[in-house]
Amino acid sequence: MDLNQIKNRLERLNNPGGGKKGDFKANFWRPPVGEKSQIRLVPYKHNKSFPFSELYFYFGIGKPRMIALTNFEESDPIMEFATQLRKTGEKDNVELAKKLFPKLRIFAPVVVRGEEDKGVRFWEFGKMVYQELLGVMSDEDYGDITDVSKGRDVNVEVIPAKETGKMFNTTTVRVKPNQTALAGDAKTVESLLDNQKDLVSLFKKYTFDEMKDELQGWLKPADKDGGKETVKTEAPSKTKKTIDSKLDELFD
């Protein structure tokens, strides 16, 4: 057993950003399961007009996650391949295309109450939480909840799946009614607003060819490391001819 390989695999799974595990903990906040947290959404330094960032990712295709090249308005081999599959109209191809299309994730810069010394980190969440927050923020009675002097904190709770009977944990948010300041003094506020990373820079951007190789490896089983590792395909057997032809059409 290769202990180093096991540790490397574990680090990759725990770090969706593609960097070191410590980098992920320093730059991202993940609400603890089964607990309540209080946070403050803050204005995003790199897009002051809107605090949320919408990014698309591929999950499980060779890497734990890969940021889609479409985020940069560049040609994306996985997107192109999935689009070609969907155009065939065949049921199995369409189902495979659904698995291949990138998934939307939303990020917001936040300060966690009680952990202000850790500065601004990014909170990642899905569509339902996003819709709820947007709904509150579009309500004139609430106003701009990110305002540094008259904004509002947000309570976040992650309910374990075993308590709800659902397949996944459930995240709930509640915007507090009272208006409060982001911090007690102007110097701290300025520091929190200025010391923010560029979100996109925290994810490794793979090249077109690198993503193409990951896609081909995922679609076509192949032995690696002397047979110690096997890449498994998710493609139904009846779609293999279509897969081969579309890969040849797009990438040869």
SEKEFI-357118 format. One record per residue (C-alpha): y, z, x; residue in one letter; residue number from 1. Coordinates in nm, 4 decimals. Last residue first. Example, Ala and Ser with C-alpha at 12.3 -4.5 7.8 and 13.67 -1.06 7.14 Angstrom:
<pts>
PT       py       pz       px rest  nr
PT  -0.1060   0.7140   1.3670    s   2
PT  -0.4500   0.7800   1.2300    a   1
</pts>
This chain:
<pts>
PT       py       pz       px rest  nr
PT   1.4689  -3.4371  -0.8941    d 252
PT   1.6459  -3.1496  -1.0736    f 251
PT   1.7188  -3.2396  -1.4327    l 250
PT   1.4647  -3.5083  -1.5182    e 249
PT   1.1909  -3.3573  -1.3032    d 248
PT   1.2403  -3.0178  -1.4646    l 247
PT   1.2467  -3.1802  -1.8084    k 246
PT   0.9232  -3.3696  -1.7413    s 245
PT   0.7423  -3.0665  -1.6069    d 244
PT   0.8562  -2.8435  -1.8922    i 243
PT   0.7611  -3.1013  -2.1538    t 242
PT   0.4153  -3.1332  -2.0038    k 241
PT   0.3809  -2.7542  -1.9890    k 240
PT   0.4820  -2.6991  -2.3529    t 239
PT   0.1273  -2.6689  -2.4900    k 238
PT   0.0495  -2.3909  -2.2424    s 237
PT   0.3185  -2.1599  -2.3790    p 236
PT   0.5762  -2.0747  -2.1083    a 235
PT   0.6133  -1.7126  -2.0019    e 234
PT   0.4867  -1.7860  -1.6536    t 233
PT   0.3592  -1.5293  -1.4099    k 232
PT   0.4563  -1.5162  -1.0457    v 231
PT   0.1649  -1.3736  -0.8536    t 230
PT   0.1983  -1.1372  -0.5570    e 229
PT  -0.0695  -1.0400  -0.3121    k 228
PT  -0.1996  -1.3958  -0.2814    g 227
PT  -0.0932  -1.4395   0.0768    g 226
PT   0.2594  -1.3208   0.0072    d 225
PT   0.3042  -1.5620  -0.2801    k 224
PT   0.0773  -1.7292  -0.5302    d 223
PT   0.2448  -1.9578  -0.7823    a 222
PT   0.2681  -1.9734  -1.1592    p 221
PT   0.5138  -2.2422  -1.2793    k 220
PT   0.7888  -2.1408  -1.5211    l 219
PT   0.9126  -1.8344  -1.3344    w 218
PT   0.8981  -2.0039  -0.9956    g 217
PT   1.0827  -2.3068  -1.1313    q 216
PT   1.3544  -2.0849  -1.2769    l 215
PT   1.3954  -1.8848  -0.9560    e 214
PT   1.4181  -2.2070  -0.7541    d 213
PT   1.6833  -2.3487  -0.9885    k 212
PT   1.8784  -2.0242  -0.9622    m 211
PT   1.8822  -2.0501  -0.5834    e 210
PT   1.9776  -2.4185  -0.6016    d 209
PT   2.2738  -2.3544  -0.8340    f 208
PT   2.3928  -2.0706  -0.6118    t 207
PT   2.3503  -1.7048  -0.6996    y 206
PT   2.6550  -1.4878  -0.7633    k 205
PT   2.5794  -1.1274  -0.6791    k 204
PT   2.7489  -0.8962  -0.9241    f 203
PT   3.0221  -0.6498  -0.8271    l 202
PT   3.2758  -0.9308  -0.7728    s 201
PT   3.2709  -1.0009  -1.1471    v 200
PT   3.4125  -0.6563  -1.2234    l 199
PT   3.7165  -0.6762  -0.9928    d 198
PT   3.7357  -0.3179  -0.8735    k 197
PT   3.9901  -0.0686  -1.0024    q 196
PT   4.2147   0.1603  -0.8020    n 195
PT   4.5518   0.0658  -0.9520    d 194
PT   4.5168   0.2033  -1.3044    l 193
PT   4.3472   0.5265  -1.2045    l 192
PT   4.5935   0.5831  -0.9203    s 191
PT   4.8942   0.5245  -1.1451    e 190
PT   4.7598   0.7711  -1.4011    v 189
PT   4.7045   1.0303  -1.1291    t 188
PT   5.0615   0.9882  -1.0017    k 187
PT   5.2072   1.0039  -1.3539    a 186
PT   5.0675   1.3481  -1.4281    d 185
PT   4.8347   1.5100  -1.6791    g 184
PT   4.5953   1.2206  -1.7255    a 183
PT   4.5042   0.9588  -1.9860    l 182
PT   4.7396   1.1228  -2.2335    a 181
PT   4.6186   1.2257  -2.5774    t 180
PT   4.6299   1.1033  -2.9370    q 179
PT   4.4053   1.2957  -3.1727    n 178
PT   4.1736   1.1111  -3.4102    p 177
PT   3.8770   1.0758  -3.1700    k 176
PT   3.7078   0.7358  -3.1611    v 175
PT   3.3410   0.7725  -3.2447    r 174
PT   3.0709   0.5722  -3.0686    v 173
PT   2.6964   0.5511  -3.1273    t 172
PT   2.4330   0.4161  -2.8897    t 171
PT   2.0773   0.3820  -3.0195    t 170
PT   1.7785   0.3897  -2.7850    n 169
PT   1.5295   0.1083  -2.8281    f 168
PT   1.2183   0.0326  -3.0316    m 167
PT   1.3359   0.2323  -3.3312    k 166
PT   1.1747   0.5447  -3.4763    g 165
PT   1.5097   0.7221  -3.4706    t 164
PT   1.4195   1.0312  -3.2704    e 163
PT   1.1702   0.8542  -3.0444    k 162
PT   1.4330   0.5874  -2.9688    a 161
PT   1.6543   0.8447  -2.7998    p 160
PT   2.0099   0.8784  -2.9379    i 159
PT   2.2827   0.7807  -2.6921    v 158
PT   2.6138   0.9454  -2.7832    e 157
PT   2.9637   0.8325  -2.6934    v 156
PT   3.2800   1.0159  -2.8012    n 155
PT   3.5938   0.8108  -2.7459    v 154
PT   3.9318   0.9341  -2.6264    d 153
PT   4.2545   0.8161  -2.7855    r 152
PT   4.5721   0.6583  -2.6523    g 151
PT   4.9270   0.7916  -2.6635    k 150
PT   5.0240   0.8233  -2.2954    s 149
PT   4.7927   0.5850  -2.1091    v 148
PT   4.7480   0.3485  -2.4042    d 147
PT   4.3811   0.2493  -2.4162    t 146
PT   4.3451   0.3423  -2.7859    i 145
PT   4.6063   0.0812  -2.8753    d 144
PT   4.6710   0.1333  -3.2440    g 143
PT   4.4643   0.3680  -3.4562    y 142
PT   4.6279   0.3257  -3.7969    d 141
PT   4.6882  -0.0410  -3.7185    e 140
PT   4.3133  -0.1051  -3.7274    d 139
PT   4.2275  -0.3815  -3.4784    s 138
PT   4.1274  -0.1189  -3.2229    m 137
PT   3.8806   0.0408  -3.4628    v 136
PT   3.7095  -0.2872  -3.5443    g 135
PT   3.7053  -0.3890  -3.1784    l 134
PT   3.5260  -0.0651  -3.0931    l 133
PT   3.2676  -0.1165  -3.3656    e 132
PT   3.2108  -0.4803  -3.2737    q 131
PT   3.1577  -0.3908  -2.9083    y 130
PT   2.9123  -0.1148  -2.9962    v 129
PT   2.7109  -0.3689  -3.1961    m 128
PT   2.7342  -0.6455  -2.9331    k 127
PT   2.5990  -0.4579  -2.6358    g 126
PT   2.7148  -0.2106  -2.3744    f 125
PT   2.8174  -0.1743  -2.0096    e 124
PT   3.0611   0.0944  -1.8968    w 123
PT   3.2575   0.0168  -1.5834    f 122
PT   3.3971   0.2920  -1.3644    r 121
PT   3.7479   0.4273  -1.3132    v 120
PT   3.7804   0.7318  -1.0910    g 119
PT   3.5018   0.9618  -0.9782    k 118
PT   3.7446   1.2572  -0.9735    d 117
PT   3.7912   1.2127  -1.3480    e 116
PT   3.4363   1.3350  -1.4036    e 115
PT   3.5002   1.5973  -1.6715    g 114
PT   3.6100   1.3251  -1.9101    r 113
PT   3.4611   0.9928  -1.8052    v 112
PT   3.7273   0.7359  -1.7212    v 111
PT   3.6475   0.3890  -1.8455    v 110
PT   3.6752   0.0203  -1.7568    p 109
PT   3.4960  -0.1865  -2.0239    a 108
PT   3.1962  -0.4171  -1.9955    f 107
PT   3.0241  -0.6378  -2.2510    i 106
PT   2.6838  -0.8012  -2.2182    r 105
PT   2.5847  -1.1353  -2.3674    l 104
PT   2.2381  -1.2720  -2.2992    k 103
PT   2.1686  -1.5985  -2.1179    p 102
PT   1.9444  -1.8647  -2.2780    f 101
PT   1.5934  -1.8647  -2.1363    l 100
PT   1.4132  -1.6676  -2.4021    k  99
PT   1.5655  -1.8782  -2.6790    k  98
PT   1.4660  -2.1952  -2.4893    a  97
PT   1.1038  -2.0792  -2.4921    l  96
PT   1.1125  -2.0496  -2.8700    e  95
PT   1.2742  -2.3947  -2.9002    v  94
PT   1.0079  -2.5454  -2.6762    n  93
PT   0.7301  -2.3871  -2.8805    d  92
PT   0.8779  -2.5153  -3.2085    k  91
PT   0.9513  -2.8699  -3.0972    e  90
PT   1.3125  -2.9768  -3.1629    g  89
PT   1.3297  -3.1616  -2.8304    t  88
PT   1.6970  -3.0617  -2.8049    k  87
PT   1.6001  -2.6979  -2.7510    r  86
PT   1.4173  -2.7846  -2.4302    l  85
PT   1.7144  -2.9784  -2.2946    q  84
PT   1.9481  -2.6870  -2.3691    t  83
PT   1.7138  -2.4430  -2.1959    a  82
PT   1.7066  -2.6662  -1.8858    f  81
PT   2.0840  -2.6995  -1.8714    e  80
PT   2.1311  -2.3247  -1.9195    m  79
PT   1.8831  -2.2508  -1.6433    i  78
PT   2.0383  -2.5044  -1.4070    p  77
PT   2.3974  -2.3807  -1.4530    d  76
PT   2.6861  -2.6167  -1.3804    s  75
PT   3.0051  -2.4182  -1.3260    e  74
PT   3.2566  -2.2707  -1.5697    e  73
PT   3.2507  -1.9430  -1.3743    f  72
PT   3.0777  -1.7520  -1.6532    n  71
PT   2.8624  -2.0650  -1.6951    t  70
PT   2.7072  -1.9725  -1.3617    l  69
PT   2.5096  -1.7038  -1.5407    a  68
PT   2.4885  -1.3662  -1.3678    i  67
PT   2.1336  -1.3006  -1.2598    m  66
PT   1.9286  -1.0024  -1.3702    r  65
PT   1.6141  -0.8166  -1.2657    p  64
PT   1.5393  -1.1263  -1.0565    k  63
PT   1.2727  -1.3974  -1.0943    g  62
PT   1.3743  -1.4735  -1.4511    i  61
PT   1.3687  -1.1194  -1.5868    g  60
PT   1.7152  -1.1137  -1.7407    f  59
PT   1.9687  -1.3952  -1.7371    y  58
PT   2.3256  -1.2778  -1.7755    f  57
PT   2.6403  -1.3606  -1.9742    y  56
PT   2.9687  -1.1761  -1.9302    l  55
PT   3.2304  -1.0583  -2.1786    e  54
PT   3.4968  -0.8370  -2.0209    s  53
PT   3.6855  -0.5841  -2.2323    f  52
PT   4.0236  -0.4260  -2.1588    p  51
PT   4.2433  -0.7123  -2.2854    f  50
PT   4.6074  -0.7922  -2.1962    s  49
PT   4.5954  -0.6244  -1.8552    k  48
PT   4.3222  -0.8509  -1.7238    n  47
PT   4.2524  -0.7657  -1.3586    h  46
PT   4.3820  -0.4077  -1.3795    k  45
PT   4.1867  -0.3313  -1.6957    y  44
PT   4.3704  -0.0923  -1.9279    p  43
PT   4.1732   0.2294  -1.9790    v  42
PT   3.8961   0.3315  -2.2159    l  41
PT   3.8690   0.7089  -2.2172    r  40
PT   3.5371   0.8860  -2.2248    i  39
PT   3.3655   1.1822  -2.3883    q  38
PT   2.9912   1.2114  -2.3526    s  37
PT   2.7236   1.3366  -2.5888    k  36
PT   2.3671   1.3805  -2.4697    e  35
PT   2.0209   1.2520  -2.5614    g  34
PT   2.0325   0.9681  -2.3103    v  33
PT   2.3043   0.9936  -2.0472    p  32
PT   2.5829   0.7351  -2.0740    p  31
PT   2.5673   0.4798  -1.7879    r  30
PT   2.8774   0.4482  -1.5746    w  29
PT   2.9204   0.1718  -1.3213    f  28
PT   3.1124   0.1441  -0.9926    n  27
PT   2.9928   0.4339  -0.7801    a  26
PT   2.6434   0.4448  -0.9265    k  25
PT   2.5972   0.0716  -0.8734    f  24
PT   2.7270   0.0828  -0.5173    d  23
PT   2.4865   0.3629  -0.4332    g  22
PT   2.1949   0.1486  -0.5472    k  21
PT   2.2977  -0.1262  -0.3073    k  20
PT   2.3985  -0.4642  -0.4398    g  19
PT   2.2413  -0.6965  -0.6982    g  18
PT   2.4342  -0.5605  -0.9935    g  17
PT   2.1269  -0.4739  -1.1972    p  16
PT   2.0451  -0.1811  -0.9674    n  15
PT   1.7611   0.0358  -1.0913    n  14
PT   1.5171  -0.2544  -1.1027    l  13
PT   1.6183  -0.3761  -0.7569    r  12
PT   1.5916  -0.0225  -0.6151    e  11
PT   1.2414   0.0162  -0.7558    l  10
PT   1.1295  -0.3112  -0.5980    r   9
PT   1.2683  -0.2109  -0.2603    n   8
PT   1.0976   0.1277  -0.2794    k   7
PT   0.7633  -0.0368  -0.3611    i   6
PT   0.8067  -0.2828  -0.0721    q   5
PT   0.8818   0.0041   0.1650    n   4
PT   0.5718   0.1909   0.0494    l   3
PT   0.3401  -0.1013   0.1338    d   2
PT   0.0000   0.0000   0.0000    m   1
</pts>
